[in-house]
Amino acid sequence: MMRIVLDPTKCVGCRTCEAVCSVANEGEANPVKSRIKVVRTVKDTLLYAVPVFCQQCETASCEEVCPVHAITRNENGALIVDKDKCLGCKLCEMACPVGAITVNPEKHISIKCNQCADYNGEPQCVKHCYPEALQYLSSEKVGKSKAIAKVEKLLEMVRRD
């Protein structure tokens, strides 16, 4: 299974991922309809931006609470919402531990990252992330890539001293 992974040190908060996602999935550049949300906050006069997206949880709360079983896994292991079954009840939105599911305000159907199933599993947010803050990696490489990034960061700190 493949996963989208974030390197928060590379995210510049440009919100291109939101625009690309909403265009790819809804046909319009509208962050409200995006499956990835860039959460911005200011602390000590510094702007922090963190993209929030579906983590494709192994045991997915959203899937478990759906009363009509509208959320299932596709052949690539991504959790997808069946638009014909979804009631828009928002139980999945409440159950998501990372806040990655919302309900489309016009269609009243849950929307979440499906890893661009309509684009042959090539997430458009990753493809168009110019600072390369988002990557699309196999589950096996996720832990390894994070470990490598931490080692590189440590080496960088040691070199400064």
Buried (B, 14 or more C-beta within 10 A) or exposed (E): EBBBBBBEEBBEBBBBBBBBBBBBBBEEEBBBBBBBBBEEEEEEEEEEBBBBBBBBBEEBBBBEBBEEEBBBEEEBBBBBBBEEBBBBBEBBBEBBEEEBBBBBEEEEBBBBBBBBBEEEBBBBBBBBBEEEBBBBBEEEBBEEBEEEBEEEEEEEEEEEE
